[in-house]
């Protein structure tokens, strides 16, 4: 590997770490993409500064996506809470009502969601129980606000009434719950990657994305399990929250890809995004 500035390379390695940076020089190794056969021999032309640029592409992409993922998460929580609470005005803790939610979910709720830590770590929930000592739970509009994204997805899936679930899917322009479930799983996976510093440029989702309105006609089978498909889902879902925010995300993605021409070959190979303008077309 060519290292033009040894002092800077040492600084980067002490900052990022040899192990973490190794995820980003793997595409420059001879055996890429066969991870199980790594010999750590580099291809001719491999450059340390390109590895660092690939790392910062990933870093900036994670930070960019988090604000849009948070917007989708909040919108989902808000609509779910409002819609189901309006349907059941006499059940303010409908998330634990066996007439509304599956018994399996309710049985696990105290252990997996409404734990002592949950009640004590969120001041609003803690204060509710200090004032209303006989309440087993705070009402839905308080409780769901502090539930994790994954927990709220599971709550949605535990709704007994199919028409209620379909209405919530329809809020995001999706007719079939199996497609909605697939998209939400992708959003959760991407959010966890972003929150915990996971690698995105060569993302491999645990299961392929279901074909639906977020797809494009030119998508290859591999795109449904990589960053290409994941970004299509994020773009589609944020577009159903706000067209302005969708355009903002498109502009930021375009700028990020255009700023990283030195690693375009690697990004094309790993993400399947051959031309960012074509990718961003509706």
HELIX and SHEET records of a PDB file:
HELIX    1   1 UNK A    6  UNK A   16  1                                  11    
HELIX    2   2 UNK A   18  UNK A   25  1                                   8    
HELIX    3   3 UNK A   26  UNK A   28  5                                   3    
HELIX    4   4 UNK A   35  UNK A   37  5                                   3    
HELIX    5   5 UNK A   48  UNK A   87  1                                  40    
HELIX    6   6 UNK A   94  UNK A   96  5                                   3    
HELIX    7   7 UNK A  103  UNK A  112  1                                  10    
HELIX    8   8 UNK A  116  UNK A  121  1                                   6    
HELIX    9   9 UNK A  123  UNK A  131  1                                   9    
HELIX   10  10 UNK A  140  UNK A  143  1                                   4    
HELIX   11  11 UNK A  144  UNK A  146  5                                   3    
HELIX   12  12 UNK A  149  UNK A  157  1                                   9    
HELIX   13  13 UNK A  162  UNK A  171  1                                  10    
HELIX   14  14 UNK A  177  UNK A  195  1                                  19    
HELIX   15  15 UNK A  221  UNK A  225  5                                   5    
HELIX   16  16 UNK A  227  UNK A  241  1                                  15    
HELIX   17  17 UNK A  243  UNK A  258  1                                  16    
HELIX   18  18 UNK A  261  UNK A  263  5                                   3    
HELIX   19  19 UNK A  264  UNK A  271  1                                   8    
HELIX   20  20 UNK A  276  UNK A  280  1                                   5    
END                                                                             
